[in-house]
Amino acid sequence: MRNLSFTKKCLAFCLLLFPVLSIVAFALHFHSLSGFFHFTWTRPPYHAEGLFNALVSGHGHGFVVAHSFIYLAMPFFLLTVLVLAWYLLQVEQALALTGAVLGIIGTLAMVGVIATWLSLPGVAHVDPQFYDGARAAFVELTKMQGLLGLNTKLSNACFIGMIILAGGLMIRRQFPPLNMILIMVGSTLFILFMDMDNWMMIGTVLLGLGLIPVVKRLRR
């Protein structure tokens, strides 16, 4: 019993690591407070050449650190999906399995996306005489097409799975409805505003608040 209690307390702590690491990662994207409050409803065009220039000039450290924090957060997101699925499995097997499968597939896809972006700083080792060709290749590789485009679309499944699990737990009255709604709203913000850091940061905060009663139950 003592080992089980210790394991649950470790799980409770791990559930907090996803929102904490993610908030740090998104915060690193902003150079000022005013940048956070610049909200838009549509995703701005991505300037791959700007990122290329930053990486080859040695100014891409913020990009690497921020994405590394997100990469580190993903195992804890997967753990969160499994914990929610475990609670729901006891009262609603179909929704629990559906949410878990989507959550696992989406998380693995998300890890692939982040790993792809983390491999891009390798362009800094290209000899300057080859920059023109490297820049053209960089622009093509960062377009939402091929495996990167597929993984990016599949990554939404992790948040769809989270919505299903939170909705099932709310319907079955396993946790306070307000907290489960916060998880669903936070997950929806990720789906609607992927790659828009201020919206995703708000979504992360909502997810963290929604998980509070889950953490408390694990600690008990």
Secondary structure, 3 states (H helix, E strand, C coil): CHHHHHHHHHHHHHHHHHHHHHHHHHHCCCCCHHHHCCCCCCCCCCCHHHHHHHHHCCCCHHHHHHHHHHHHHHHHHHHHHHHHHHHHHCCCHHHHHHHHHHHHHHHHHHHHHHHHHHHHHHHHHCCHHHHHHHHHHHHHHCCCCHHHHHHHHHCHHHHHHHHHHHHHHHHCCCCCHHHHHHHHHHHHHHHHCCCCHHHHHHHHHHHHHHCHHHHHHHHC
